Amino acid sequence: MMESRRSGLILFESRCTKKSFEFNDFSLLAIDLIGFGDSSKPQNFSYTMENQAEICKLVLDEIKANKVHIVSHSMGGAIEYY
């Protein structure tokens, strides 16, 4: 679980690196969607945008994120609307 006294969380779900950005009052969370980057690639997973969005929501719920700015790219841009 992530704990922070900072004012918000920025969720990146693309191939950005932390070194690309400087934030004084934010925590940074970069995730790989299932099947992308270094994440697992299960054959029985339904790679829909809805399922990917649900996983992102579960992650945010787990860390108890209540104020989130989402920066997304490509397919992530569509996923953020779910």
C-alpha positions in Angstrom: 0.0 0.0 0.0 1.2 3.5 -0.8 1.1 6.2 1.8 1.8 9.8 1.0 1.2 13.2 2.5 1.3 14.8 -0.9 -1.8 16.6 -2.3 -2.7 14.1 -5.0 -1.8 11.2 -7.2 -1.0 11.2 -10.9 -1.6 7.9 -12.6 0.4 7.1 -15.7 -0.5 4.1 -17.7 2.0 4.4 -20.6 5.7 3.9 -21.1 6.6 7.2 -19.4 9.4 7.2 -16.9 9.5 9.0 -13.5 12.6 10.8 -14.7 10.5 12.5 -17.4 8.5 14.5 -14.8 9.0 16.5 -11.7 6.2 16.9 -9.2 6.5 18.6 -5.9 3.1 18.0 -4.4 2.1 14.7 -6.2 2.8 11.1 -5.9 3.4 9.3 -9.2 2.0 5.8 -10.1 2.9 4.3 -13.4 1.3 0.9 -14.2 1.5 -1.5 -17.1 -1.9 -2.6 -18.3 -2.3 -6.4 -18.4 -0.6 -7.7 -21.5 1.5 -4.6 -22.0 5.0 -3.7 -20.8 6.4 -5.9 -18.0 2.9 -7.1 -16.8 1.8 -10.7 -17.2 0.1 -11.7 -20.4 -2.5 -14.4 -19.4 -4.0 -16.2 -22.3 -7.4 -16.5 -20.6 -7.8 -12.7 -19.9 -10.3 -10.8 -22.0 -8.3 -7.8 -23.1 -11.2 -5.3 -23.3 -11.0 -1.7 -22.3 -13.6 -2.3 -19.7 -11.5 -5.0 -18.0 -8.3 -2.9 -18.2 -10.2 0.0 -16.6 -11.6 -2.2 -13.9 -8.0 -3.3 -13.0 -6.9 0.4 -12.9 -9.9 1.1 -10.6 -8.9 -1.8 -8.3 -5.4 -0.5 -8.0 -6.6 3.0 -7.1 -9.1 1.5 -4.6 -6.3 -0.6 -3.0 -4.1 2.4 -2.4 -7.1 4.5 -1.3 -6.5 7.2 -3.9 -9.1 9.9 -3.6 -7.8 12.7 -5.8 -6.3 11.4 -9.1 -5.0 13.2 -12.3 -4.8 10.7 -15.1 -2.4 11.1 -18.0 -2.8 8.5 -20.6 -1.6 7.6 -24.1 -3.0 5.7 -27.0 -5.3 2.9 -25.8 -5.1 4.3 -22.3 -6.9 7.4 -23.6 -9.9 5.3 -24.3 -9.6 3.3 -21.1 -9.7 6.4 -18.9 -13.3 7.1 -20.0 -14.5 3.8 -18.5 
